[in-house]
Amino acid sequence: MIIVTLKTIPLNEKRRETLDILLTIKGPIMAESGCLACSIYEEHDEEQGLLYVELWRSLAELKRHIKSSNYAKILEAMELSSQIPEISFYESSETQGIELIEKIRGEDGPGSGRTPPGAR
């Protein structure tokens, strides 16, 4: 799985436009073959940054996406940033869920930690 993160800090007067571009493209990207998820998060701090995240099944499918017209719109949103956007690509060969929390919290023996809500 490939995880893509993009953090952008839009110019104040371009924040709504940047968010609109990402919201408009989210559905079409999720419909692309190999896209596992696409999410947009807003920071509510001084910077008012936007975090855009995509998950892809394979590098080949991500490469096809990067060459697409949909990706050109992501690049357009990046151009509205007040700073150089931070983009990262992570390749993961293993994914774990709540069982990792249970394993770690249980390492010290019984009673070492509470079971997370909804885990049982």
C-alpha positions as protocol buffer text, in pm:
chain_id: "A"
residue {
  index: 1
  type: MET
  ca { x: 0 y: 0 z: 0 }
}
residue {
  index: 2
  type: ILE
  ca { x: 118 y: 353 z: -78 }
}
residue {
  index: 3
  type: ILE
  ca { x: 19 y: 639 z: 152 }
}
residue {
  index: 4
  type: VAL
  ca { x: 40 y: 992 z: 13 }
}
residue {
  index: 5
  type: THR
  ca { x: 21 y: 1296 z: 241 }
}
residue {
  index: 6
  type: LEU
  ca { x: 7 y: 1654 z: 122 }
}
residue {
  index: 7
  type: LYS
  ca { x: 12 y: 1944 z: 364 }
}
residue {
  index: 8
  type: THR
  ca { x: -58 y: 2285 z: 220 }
}
residue {
  index: 9
  type: ILE
  ca { x: -107 y: 2621 z: 386 }
}
residue {
  index: 10
  type: PRO
  ca { x: -326 y: 2817 z: 145 }
}
residue {
  index: 11
  type: LEU
  ca { x: -300 y: 3189 z: 105 }
}
residue {
  index: 12
  type: ASN
  ca { x: -577 y: 3339 z: 321 }
}
residue {
  index: 13
  type: GLU
  ca { x: -773 y: 3464 z: 21 }
}
residue {
  index: 14
  type: LYS
  ca { x: -728 y: 3126 z: -158 }
}
residue {
  index: 15
  type: ARG
  ca { x: -825 y: 2892 z: 129 }
}
residue {
  index: 16
  type: ARG
  ca { x: -1184 y: 2837 z: 13 }
}
residue {
  index: 17
  type: GLU
  ca { x: -1071 y: 2787 z: -348 }
}
residue {
  index: 18
  type: THR
  ca { x: -807 y: 2533 z: -240 }
}
residue {
  index: 19
  type: LEU
  ca { x: -1057 y: 2343 z: -27 }
}
residue {
  index: 20
  type: ASP
  ca { x: -1316 y: 2348 z: -308 }
}
residue {
  index: 21
  type: ILE
  ca { x: -1065 y: 2200 z: -553 }
}
residue {
  index: 22
  type: LEU
  ca { x: -978 y: 1916 z: -314 }
}
residue {
  index: 23
  type: LEU
  ca { x: -1343 y: 1848 z: -224 }
}
residue {
  index: 24
  type: THR
  ca { x: -1445 y: 1845 z: -592 }
}
residue {
  index: 25
  type: ILE
  ca { x: -1171 y: 1601 z: -690 }
}
residue {
  index: 26
  type: LYS
  ca { x: -1212 y: 1364 z: -395 }
}
residue {
  index: 27
  type: GLY
  ca { x: -1500 y: 1160 z: -543 }
}
residue {
  index: 28
  type: PRO
  ca { x: -1346 y: 1112 z: -888 }
}
residue {
  index: 29
  type: ILE
  ca { x: -1015 y: 1008 z: -732 }
}
residue {
  index: 30
  type: MET
  ca { x: -1186 y: 755 z: -505 }
}
residue {
  index: 31
  type: ALA
  ca { x: -1346 y: 608 z: -819 }
}
residue {
  index: 32
  type: GLU
  ca { x: -1004 y: 548 z: -978 }
}
residue {
  index: 33
  type: SER
  ca { x: -885 y: 189 z: -990 }
}
residue {
  index: 34
  type: GLY
  ca { x: -652 y: 119 z: -698 }
}
residue {
  index: 35
  type: CYS
  ca { x: -756 y: 409 z: -477 }
}
residue {
  index: 36
  type: LEU
  ca { x: -834 y: 274 z: -130 }
}
residue {
  index: 37
  type: ALA
  ca { x: -912 y: 607 z: 40 }
}
residue {
  index: 38
  type: CYS
  ca { x: -897 y: 982 z: -5 }
}
residue {
  index: 39
  type: SER
  ca { x: -941 y: 1224 z: 287 }
}
residue {
  index: 40
  type: ILE
  ca { x: -915 y: 1596 z: 357 }
}
residue {
  index: 41
  type: TYR
  ca { x: -846 y: 1740 z: 701 }
}
residue {
  index: 42
  type: GLU
  ca { x: -849 y: 2102 z: 814 }
}
residue {
  index: 43
  type: GLU
  ca { x: -614 y: 2232 z: 1081 }
}
residue {
  index: 44
  type: HIS
  ca { x: -766 y: 2479 z: 1322 }
}
residue {
  index: 45
  type: ASP
  ca { x: -449 y: 2644 z: 1443 }
}
residue {
  index: 46
  type: GLU
  ca { x: -262 y: 2958 z: 1346 }
}
residue {
  index: 47
  type: GLU
  ca { x: -150 y: 2819 z: 1008 }
}
residue {
  index: 48
  type: GLN
  ca { x: -496 y: 2695 z: 899 }
}
residue {
  index: 49
  type: GLY
  ca { x: -329 y: 2419 z: 699 }
}
residue {
  index: 50
  type: LEU
  ca { x: -501 y: 2151 z: 494 }
}
residue {
  index: 51
  type: LEU
  ca { x: -391 y: 1788 z: 504 }
}
residue {
  index: 52
  type: TYR
  ca { x: -484 y: 1577 z: 202 }
}
residue {
  index: 53
  type: VAL
  ca { x: -431 y: 1199 z: 222 }
}
residue {
  index: 54
  type: GLU
  ca { x: -459 y: 925 z: -41 }
}
residue {
  index: 55
  type: LEU
  ca { x: -411 y: 549 z: -1 }
}
residue {
  index: 56
  type: TRP
  ca { x: -323 y: 340 z: -307 }
}
residue {
  index: 57
  type: ARG
  ca { x: -315 y: -36 z: -349 }
}
residue {
  index: 58
  type: SER
  ca { x: 5 y: -30 z: -560 }
}
residue {
  index: 59
  type: LEU
  ca { x: 279 y: 194 z: -693 }
}
residue {
  index: 60
  type: ALA
  ca { x: 169 y: 123 z: -1052 }
}
residue {
  index: 61
  type: GLU
  ca { x: -182 y: 252 z: -978 }
}
residue {
  index: 62
  type: LEU
  ca { x: -40 y: 561 z: -803 }
}
residue {
  index: 63
  type: LYS
  ca { x: 184 y: 631 z: -1105 }
}
residue {
  index: 64
  type: ARG
  ca { x: -117 y: 614 z: -1336 }
}
residue {
  index: 65
  type: HIS
  ca { x: -301 y: 854 z: -1104 }
}
residue {
  index: 66
  type: ILE
  ca { x: -12 y: 1105 z: -1099 }
}
residue {
  index: 67
  type: LYS
  ca { x: -24 y: 1119 z: -1481 }
}
residue {
  index: 68
  type: SER
  ca { x: -402 y: 1182 z: -1480 }
}
residue {
  index: 69
  type: SER
  ca { x: -603 y: 1500 z: -1527 }
}
residue {
  index: 70
  type: ASN
  ca { x: -736 y: 1449 z: -1173 }
}
residue {
  index: 71
  type: TYR
  ca { x: -383 y: 1489 z: -1039 }
}
residue {
  index: 72
  type: ALA
  ca { x: -339 y: 1810 z: -1239 }
}
residue {
  index: 73
  type: LYS
  ca { x: -611 y: 1959 z: -1018 }
}
residue {
  index: 74
  type: ILE
  ca { x: -418 y: 1858 z: -704 }
}
residue {
  index: 75
  type: LEU
  ca { x: -116 y: 2039 z: -848 }
}
residue {
  index: 76
  type: GLU
  ca { x: -341 y: 2341 z: -907 }
}
residue {
  index: 77
  type: ALA
  ca { x: -442 y: 2336 z: -538 }
}
residue {
  index: 78
  type: MET
  ca { x: -75 y: 2312 z: -439 }
}
residue {
  index: 79
  type: GLU
  ca { x: 0 y: 2628 z: -637 }
}
residue {
  index: 80
  type: LEU
  ca { x: -236 y: 2824 z: -409 }
}
residue {
  index: 81
  type: SER
  ca { x: -17 y: 2757 z: -106 }
}
residue {
  index: 82
  type: SER
  ca { x: 153 y: 3037 z: 84 }
}
residue {
  index: 83
  type: GLN
  ca { x: 453 y: 2806 z: 142 }
}
residue {
  index: 84
  type: ILE
  ca { x: 610 y: 2516 z: -42 }
}
residue {
  index: 85
  type: PRO
  ca { x: 365 y: 2229 z: 15 }
}
residue {
  index: 86
  type: GLU
  ca { x: 493 y: 1923 z: 201 }
}
residue {
  index: 87
  type: ILE
  ca { x: 425 y: 1604 z: 10 }
}
residue {
  index: 88
  type: SER
  ca { x: 535 y: 1256 z: 120 }
}
residue {
  index: 89
  type: PHE
  ca { x: 494 y: 907 z: -25 }
}
residue {
  index: 90
  type: TYR
  ca { x: 513 y: 613 z: 215 }
}
residue {
  index: 91
  type: GLU
  ca { x: 522 y: 248 z: 111 }
}
residue {
  index: 92
  type: SER
  ca { x: 378 y: 8 z: 365 }
}
residue {
  index: 93
  type: SER
  ca { x: 410 y: -367 z: 346 }
}
residue {
  index: 94
  type: GLU
  ca { x: 216 y: -431 z: 666 }
}
residue {
  index: 95
  type: THR
  ca { x: -89 y: -276 z: 824 }
}
residue {
  index: 96
  type: GLN
  ca { x: -212 y: -341 z: 1176 }
}
residue {
  index: 97
  type: GLY
  ca { x: -517 y: -226 z: 1364 }
}
residue {
  index: 98
  type: ILE
  ca { x: -645 y: -228 z: 1718 }
}
residue {
  index: 99
  type: GLU
  ca { x: -479 y: -564 z: 1780 }
}
residue {
  index: 100
  type: LEU
  ca { x: -144 y: -381 z: 1792 }
}
residue {
  index: 101
  type: ILE
  ca { x: -272 y: -159 z: 2076 }
}
residue {
  index: 102
  type: GLU
  ca { x: -397 y: -466 z: 2262 }
}
residue {
  index: 103
  type: LYS
  ca { x: -63 y: -644 z: 2212 }
}
residue {
  index: 104
  type: ILE
  ca { x: 145 y: -347 z: 2331 }
}
residue {
  index: 105
  type: ARG
  ca { x: -77 y: -267 z: 2626 }
}
residue {
  index: 106
  type: GLY
  ca { x: -80 y: -634 z: 2726 }
}
residue {
  index: 107
  type: GLU
  ca { x: 299 y: -678 z: 2718 }
}
residue {
  index: 108
  type: ASP
  ca { x: 338 y: -598 z: 3086 }
}
residue {
  index: 109
  type: GLY
  ca { x: 98 y: -873 z: 3188 }
}
residue {
  index: 110
  type: PRO
  ca { x: -265 y: -887 z: 3299 }
}
residue {
  index: 111
  type: GLY
  ca { x: -418 y: -569 z: 3430 }
}
residue {
  index: 112
  type: SER
  ca { x: -148 y: -353 z: 3271 }
}
residue {
  index: 113
  type: GLY
  ca { x: -398 y: -154 z: 3072 }
}
residue {
  index: 114
  type: ARG
  ca { x: -757 y: -110 z: 2983 }
}
residue {
  index: 115
  type: THR
  ca { x: -900 y: -265 z: 2669 }
}
residue {
  index: 116
  type: PRO
  ca { x: -976 y: 13 z: 2417 }
}
residue {
  index: 117
  type: PRO
  ca { x: -1348 y: 92 z: 2371 }
}
residue {
  index: 118
  type: GLY
  ca { x: -1516 y: -130 z: 2114 }
}
residue {
  index: 119
  type: ALA
  ca { x: -1227 y: -376 z: 2111 }
}
residue {
  index: 120
  type: ARG
  ca { x: -1430 y: -656 z: 2264 }
}
